[in-house]
Amino acid sequence: MKITLAALTALVAVTSFPVVALAEDAPSTTFNIGAVTDYRYRGISQSGLKPALQGGADYSNPNGIYLGVWASTIKWIKDGGKMAKVDSGSTPLEIDLYGGYKGEIAKDFSYDVGGLYYLYANNRYGRIPGAANADTFELYGALTYGVVTAKYSRALTNTFGFANSKGSSYLDLSATLDLGNGFSLVPHVGRQEINRTSAANYTDYSLTLGKDLGNGFSLSAAAVGTDASKTGYVTPDNKFTGKSALVLGAKYSF
């Protein structure tokens, strides 16, 4: 993408402003568990178009610093080995470890910078010809003005098993609209660029309707789609993992 240098320059400029943290009354730790009919990440199914169980924990303090861990069941690593007829590891989980800092530039104008490590324990995805270890580390920076958020992520390692893909990027634009009565609507569009593998580049889009039921319970329904390669992103039985679909989810936070 042509925006790489500009995005990094903008991130440096933002972090040079005098800012204050988005303060809270006290440090807090929250937990969540849930399930979805299909685990879609950046529009692509990570669970072989099957349901997935998910859960995580988040810590934040009044200084704006936050840390978290999140996990989901997956199938794509095992499926990749099955298609290549090699043992790529049965790795049934994706574990995300992340941390960062949130601050405020001005009223209704905030930023978020941090890092995210995607861990696929004991994966042997690099045994697939032309592939690499699936573990991935990204740095990200986001700006939020009002209800709109723009986020840029850049990989410092190979990206999700693509060999020689260090420097891959993802640009995400979304908005969070409060519809009242516990309902929210989140339109999203994103662009994934895989360095040195242009055939794997794609755009994803979604529209998510959420409902806060109170007492920590919430539901979601997301219309998801991509223009990804219908031959590159497939399951062992040749089903397109970026196809348009309705994804339902339920979560409990406590």
C-alpha positions as CSV (number, residue, x, y, z in Angstrom):
1,M,0.0,0.0,0.0
2,K,1.1,3.6,-0.6
3,I,0.0,4.6,2.9
4,T,2.7,2.9,4.9
5,L,5.1,5.8,5.3
6,A,2.3,8.3,5.8
7,A,0.7,6.1,8.5
8,L,3.9,5.8,10.4
9,T,4.6,9.5,10.1
10,A,1.1,10.2,11.4
11,L,1.7,7.9,14.4
12,V,4.9,9.6,15.3
13,A,3.2,13.0,15.0
14,V,0.4,11.9,17.2
15,T,2.6,10.6,20.0
16,S,4.5,13.9,19.9
17,F,1.5,15.9,21.1
18,P,1.1,16.8,24.8
19,V,-1.5,14.3,25.9
20,V,-3.3,13.0,29.0
21,A,-4.3,9.5,29.8
22,L,-7.8,8.3,29.5
23,A,-8.2,8.0,33.3
24,E,-10.3,5.5,35.3
25,D,-11.2,5.6,39.0
26,A,-9.0,2.6,39.7
27,P,-7.1,-0.3,38.1
28,S,-9.5,-2.9,36.8
29,T,-9.5,-6.4,35.6
30,T,-12.3,-7.9,33.5
31,F,-12.9,-11.4,32.0
32,N,-15.0,-12.6,29.1
33,I,-16.1,-15.9,27.7
34,G,-18.2,-16.5,24.5
35,A,-18.9,-18.4,21.4
36,V,-19.4,-17.6,17.7
37,T,-20.9,-19.5,14.8
38,D,-17.6,-18.9,12.9
39,Y,-14.4,-17.2,14.1
40,R,-13.7,-14.6,11.4
41,Y,-10.5,-12.5,11.7
42,R,-10.1,-9.7,9.1
43,G,-12.9,-11.4,7.2
44,I,-11.2,-14.8,6.9
45,S,-12.5,-17.9,8.9
46,Q,-9.9,-19.2,11.4
47,S,-12.2,-22.0,12.5
48,G,-12.8,-23.7,9.1
49,L,-16.3,-22.1,8.8
50,K,-17.2,-23.9,12.1
51,P,-18.2,-22.5,15.5
52,A,-15.5,-21.4,18.0
53,L,-15.2,-20.9,21.7
54,Q,-13.5,-17.8,22.9
55,G,-12.4,-16.0,26.1
56,G,-10.0,-13.5,27.6
57,A,-8.9,-11.2,30.4
58,D,-8.1,-7.5,30.3
59,Y,-6.3,-5.2,32.8
60,S,-6.2,-1.4,32.7
61,N,-5.0,1.3,35.1
62,P,-5.7,5.0,35.5
63,N,-2.4,5.9,33.6
64,G,-3.8,4.6,30.3
65,I,-1.7,1.4,30.3
66,Y,-3.5,-1.9,29.5
67,L,-2.6,-5.6,29.1
68,G,-4.7,-8.5,27.9
69,V,-4.8,-12.1,26.8
70,W,-7.5,-13.6,24.6
71,A,-7.9,-17.1,23.0
72,S,-10.1,-18.8,20.5
73,T,-10.4,-22.3,19.1
74,I,-9.1,-22.5,15.5
75,K,-8.6,-25.1,12.6
76,W,-6.6,-23.4,9.9
77,I,-3.1,-24.6,11.0
78,K,-4.2,-28.2,11.0
79,D,-6.1,-27.7,7.8
80,G,-3.1,-26.2,6.1
81,G,-1.0,-29.3,6.9
82,K,-3.8,-31.6,5.8
83,M,-4.0,-29.9,2.3
84,A,-0.2,-29.9,2.0
85,K,0.0,-33.5,3.3
86,V,2.5,-32.6,6.0
87,D,2.3,-32.5,9.8
88,S,1.8,-28.7,10.5
89,G,0.8,-29.4,14.1
90,S,-2.7,-29.8,15.5
91,T,-2.6,-26.4,17.3
92,P,-6.2,-26.0,18.4
93,L,-5.8,-22.5,19.9
94,E,-4.9,-19.0,19.0
95,I,-3.6,-17.1,22.0
96,D,-3.3,-13.3,21.7
97,L,-1.1,-11.4,24.1
98,Y,-1.3,-7.7,23.9
99,G,-0.5,-4.4,25.7
100,G,-0.5,-0.8,25.0
101,Y,-1.3,2.8,26.0
102,K,-4.4,4.9,25.4
103,G,-4.4,8.7,25.7
104,E,-6.4,11.8,24.8
105,I,-5.2,14.5,22.4
106,A,-8.2,16.7,22.8
107,K,-11.9,16.4,23.6
108,D,-13.4,13.5,21.6
109,F,-10.0,12.8,20.0
110,S,-7.9,9.9,21.4
111,Y,-5.2,7.5,20.4
112,D,-4.1,4.0,21.2
113,V,-0.7,2.4,20.5
114,G,0.5,-1.1,21.4
115,G,1.7,-4.5,20.3
116,L,-0.1,-7.8,19.7
117,Y,1.5,-11.3,19.6
118,Y,-0.5,-14.1,18.0
119,L,0.8,-17.3,19.6
120,Y,0.0,-20.7,18.0
121,A,1.7,-23.0,20.5
122,N,3.8,-25.8,19.0
123,N,2.7,-25.1,15.5
124,R,4.8,-26.5,12.7
125,Y,3.3,-24.5,9.9
126,G,6.8,-23.9,8.5
127,R,6.9,-27.5,7.3
128,I,4.5,-26.6,4.6
129,P,6.4,-25.8,1.4
130,G,6.6,-22.0,0.9
131,A,5.2,-21.3,4.4
132,A,6.7,-20.1,7.7
133,N,6.0,-20.4,11.4
134,A,2.5,-19.1,12.1
135,D,3.4,-17.0,15.2
136,T,3.0,-13.3,14.4
137,F,3.9,-10.0,16.1
138,E,2.3,-6.7,15.1
139,L,2.6,-3.1,16.3
140,Y,-0.4,-0.9,15.9
141,G,-1.6,2.6,16.2
142,A,-5.1,4.0,16.2
143,L,-6.8,7.3,16.2
144,T,-10.4,7.8,17.3
145,Y,-12.4,11.0,16.6
146,G,-16.0,10.8,17.9
147,V,-17.4,7.5,16.8
148,V,-14.8,6.8,14.0
149,T,-11.6,4.9,14.5
150,A,-8.7,4.4,12.0
151,K,-6.1,1.7,13.0
152,Y,-2.9,0.7,11.3
153,S,-1.1,-2.5,12.1
154,R,2.3,-3.6,10.9
155,A,4.0,-7.0,11.3
156,L,7.6,-7.2,12.6
157,T,7.6,-10.9,11.8
158,N,6.3,-13.2,9.1
159,T,2.6,-12.9,9.0
160,F,0.2,-15.8,9.7
161,G,2.4,-18.4,8.0
162,F,3.3,-16.5,4.9
163,A,7.0,-16.8,4.2
164,N,9.2,-13.7,3.8
165,S,6.2,-11.5,4.7
166,K,7.8,-9.3,7.4
167,G,6.4,-5.8,7.0
168,S,2.9,-6.8,6.1
169,S,0.1,-4.4,7.1
170,Y,-3.5,-4.0,7.9
171,L,-5.5,-0.8,7.7
172,D,-8.9,-0.7,9.5
173,L,-11.6,1.9,9.4
174,S,-14.7,1.5,11.6
175,A,-17.4,3.4,13.5
176,T,-19.3,2.6,16.6
177,L,-22.9,3.9,16.5
178,D,-25.1,3.9,19.6
179,L,-28.6,3.1,18.4
180,G,-30.1,3.3,21.9
181,N,-31.8,0.7,24.1
182,G,-28.6,-1.3,24.3
183,F,-28.2,-1.6,20.5
184,S,-25.0,-0.7,18.6
185,L,-24.1,-0.8,14.9
186,V,-20.5,-1.1,13.8
187,P,-19.6,-0.7,10.0
188,H,-16.1,-1.7,9.1
189,V,-13.8,-2.0,6.2
190,G,-10.2,-3.2,6.2
191,R,-7.3,-3.9,3.8
192,Q,-4.8,-6.7,4.4
193,E,-1.5,-6.5,2.5
194,I,0.8,-9.5,2.6
195,N,4.4,-8.4,1.8
196,R,5.9,-10.2,-1.2
197,T,2.7,-12.2,-1.8
198,S,0.3,-9.8,-3.6
199,A,-2.0,-12.6,-4.5
200,A,-2.9,-12.9,-0.8
201,N,-3.9,-9.2,-0.5
202,Y,-7.6,-8.6,0.0
203,T,-10.2,-6.2,1.4
204,D,-12.7,-7.2,4.1
205,Y,-15.9,-5.6,5.2
206,S,-18.6,-6.1,7.9
207,L,-21.6,-4.7,9.5
208,T,-22.2,-5.8,13.1
209,L,-25.3,-5.3,15.1
210,G,-24.8,-5.7,18.9
211,K,-27.2,-5.9,21.8
212,D,-26.2,-5.3,25.4
213,L,-28.6,-7.5,27.5
214,G,-27.3,-6.2,30.8
215,N,-25.6,-8.1,33.7
216,G,-22.5,-8.7,31.4
217,F,-24.4,-10.5,28.7
218,S,-24.3,-9.4,25.0
219,L,-25.3,-10.7,21.6
220,S,-24.0,-9.9,18.1
221,A,-24.9,-10.5,14.5
222,A,-22.3,-9.6,11.8
223,A,-22.6,-9.6,8.0
224,V,-19.1,-10.4,6.9
225,G,-17.4,-10.6,3.5
226,T,-14.1,-10.3,1.5
227,D,-12.7,-10.1,-2.0
228,A,-10.0,-12.5,-1.1
229,S,-8.7,-15.2,-3.4
230,K,-11.2,-18.0,-3.7
231,T,-8.4,-20.5,-4.4
232,G,-5.9,-19.2,-1.8
233,Y,-8.1,-19.0,1.2
234,V,-9.9,-22.4,1.3
235,T,-10.6,-25.4,3.6
236,P,-9.4,-28.9,2.8
237,D,-12.8,-29.6,1.2
238,N,-12.3,-26.5,-1.0
239,K,-14.7,-24.2,0.8
240,F,-13.9,-20.4,0.5
241,T,-13.0,-19.1,4.0
242,G,-13.6,-15.5,3.1
243,K,-17.1,-16.0,1.7
244,S,-20.0,-13.7,2.7
245,A,-21.8,-14.9,5.8
246,L,-23.8,-14.0,8.8
247,V,-21.8,-14.6,12.0
248,L,-23.7,-14.8,15.3
249,G,-22.0,-14.5,18.7
250,A,-22.8,-14.4,22.4
251,K,-20.5,-13.2,25.2
252,Y,-20.5,-12.9,29.0
253,S,-18.2,-10.3,30.6
254,F,-17.5,-10.2,34.3
